[in-house]
Amino acid sequence: MQSFSDGIYLALPGDSDANEFVQQINEKVNREGIKIDGEKYSVMFSIAKKSYALLRDDGEVVVKGGGLKSRATEPFLTEFISVGLLCLLNGDVIGLRDAWSNAVSKIQDGTISVEEISKTTRLSKSVVEYQAGHKSTQPQFEAAMASDRTDLKEGDLVSYYRCSDGWKLASEFDGDCDVKHYMKRLKQTAKRFEKGFTSTDFAALFGVDGNLLDKVVDVIRPQFRIVEAENKPWIELAHGIKLNKADSNYKIDRNGSWVEFDDAIAIDDFREKHNNIDLYCSQLAVMAPSEPVGDLSQHPRMGDFWLEFEGSKEDEKIMMQALEAAHLSYDVVEQLFGCSASIKYRYNGGKSLYLYVPMAVFEKEPTYNLHEKYKMVAQEIVSELPEELQTIPDISIYSADRLLRLEGSIYPDGCYDVVVPTELIIAENWDAIVALSQEEPVDNASEQKTELNHKASKRYKKLTKDVSDNPPKKAKLGKRKLKRKQARKFWEDHFGCLEIPCVSALARAAADGESIGFEGRNKLILESHHAGVDENTICELFLKNGDPHRYGVLEDDTRPDANPCGYRLRDVFNPFKDTIPDFDPSCKYFPQFCDPVICYRGEEFRSNEKFQQLAFDEFLGRGRNDLGAVMANDDVFATGVVTIVDASMSSGKTYLIALKGRDLTSSGYTVMGLGPNHDACSKIFEELECKHGGVSGNVIAVHLYCRNCLYRRNCLNLCGLRMASHGYPF
């Protein structure tokens, strides 16, 4: 049995009749309006949560989930997965091997076509704007610049591929594809079939040796089996978060995602989704049979020991002290544990250096309270450093849930998180380390097996003997924690089911009493209202943090039909009153929470392949381009009457309509631009001033509504008075 939010897949025993089974279920349920439908499949192959393939009786393969299909995949890999799944589900091992061998041959022989390896994407800005400054290297722009195509603008489609010395436009392909890069991509993709075979058979089947199959073809078989609930390591990936390093009880409300520790494809997809910028990863992996949920302290952990040396990019003296501390720690580790040969250093691209020692040097198996043990090791190392350097290492960061920057990701100022050769640390060559971080790291590291170091293990056990190897006992919740747990359950019951990612996150924060801002309050209330949540339920959410006046949203409900909770939404926030404008803050204020594929606003796009699995910025860019095409069509406005234009999500409609209004003024129209707030009006007209040389004097800009206007004259009314004084009807 495998269950998902939209159904359950069952493997029936023996020759059971599927139709008869479904009929029996319906007879058992026997509820009016409820009917269970069932569809029969021959085989199911599941690789991860919500990522699986099904084989119909007619031979058609149904693929679900991003684990087996992704818009970021090159066409030759998409074809390899498609053919491979068909072969795997039909037990055709030779066909699967042939698909692999053909792909390998085409890459290594140079016969692969540019259409098979190139990616096509729409530019999010012009090439000139990218040249003027960018935080990270983006291959589509690099390819355009390599071909001197500075004429390409925002919204233009670009096809590009990886060549031996960088990125090039597909139109300039001359058979020079980067063999190493595309072989790596192929090997990563082949790992999606790993769960269909034993580890030995998988290694044999997807080896590069062309003669290997002849020796094993008679014994290799797909391994369709019931997967036992065995523990495996999971890591959490997150983007753009803020870490409170001073908090010893380090907790963070992440909006990341869990992936298996060795799932290189999922990690690469996460990198690509966020342009590899400002990414974080769990330092300690959680051992669990499936994606971790609930109390993570009840799971053992695994992961390398780490020690952070915090410097300052603004103060070279402090940075050099951090480098000196990192250097001297090498000698201290050798002196105390005798394992300096296993040390690895990293620079995070910002202000911190890290020293790592593989877990296998100290521990054989995953264990509980590993972060507490590592903290004791760190304190032992720091105590041996010169006194003036003992404040440089950060001992406050040892938490079971600690996130550190993802290796190879880009710091917000443009430098990479890179592995630093030990000789640069020992030489204290800061300039060379900085130079290294400014180049995209090359993945050429080979796996090095690390074994238990007896000297290190003996001292480690002595240091950590008082730390329990058992999970911590579940403490009874105090009143405050109990109230927070109840608030979280309320959010899950009433708001967790809404397909509005930003509102789900804001509701969770409000239930916890966190700051969500004025726009956040409006977004939470109005989107919940649109989704059918009643006023009393929204009020109860804001009451869950314990202070009814925490957000300035609620007031006593003295109406005859008062809400059961005793409170109502203040008029300034109340979408249930017909007299209040339906102020809906733009989705652009909440991109970190946005997922257009999940959000109900994106429903119209879900059946459109070109919009599936787009990142927020890409979705926004396409929306703007499509709306821009409408606004540029003179026929839309040819009748001379006002046409109301709407668009989904944050598609820049206010700006585009303002731009169209500017054009209409040249024909003698008087145009009023209605913006959601003061800032929107000023920013839009500043942009018109910069890009288009100003606006006409017969353009009036006014915002509709803001929190400062409710008990005074509304700005729209003030605008009306102004228009009337100039003789315009209002």
Buried (B, 14 or more C-beta within 10 A) or exposed (E): EEEEEEEEBBEEEEEEEEEEBBEEEBEEEEEEEEEBEBEEBEBBBBBBBEBBBBBBEEEEBEBBBBBBBBBBBBBBBBBBBBBBBBBBBBEBBEBBBBBBBBBBEBBEEEEBBBBBBBBEBBBBBBBEBBEEEBBBBBBBBBBBBBBEBEEBEBBBEBBBBBBEEEBBBBEBBEEBBBBBBBBBBBBBBBBBBBBBBEEEBBEBBBBEEEEBBEEBEEEBEBEBEEEEEEBEBBBBBBBBBEBEBEEEEBEBEBBBBBBBBEBBBBBBBBBBBBBBBBBBBBBBBBBBEEBBEEEBBBBBBBBBBBBBBBBBBEEEEBBEBBBBBBBBBBEBBEEBBBBBEBBBBBBBBBBBBBBBBBBBBBBEEBBBBBBBBBBBBBEBBBEBBEEEBEEBBBBEBBBBBBBBBBBBBBBEEBBBBBBBBBEBBBEBBBEBBBEBBEEEBEEEEEEEEBEEBEEBBEBBEEBBEEBEEEEEEEEEEEEEEEBBEEBBEBBBEBBEEBBBBBBBBBBBBBBBBEEBEBBBBBBBBBBBBBBEBEBBBBBBBBBBBEEBEBBBBBBEBEEEEEBEBBBBBBEBBBBEEEEBEEBBBBBBBBBEBBBBBBBBBBEEBEEEEEBBBBBBBBBBBBBBBEBBEBBEEEEEBEEEEEEEEEBBBBBBBBBBBBBBBBBBBEEEBBBBBBBBBBEBBEBBBEEBEEEEEEBBEBBBBBBBBBBEBEEEEBBBEEBBEEBEEEEEEE
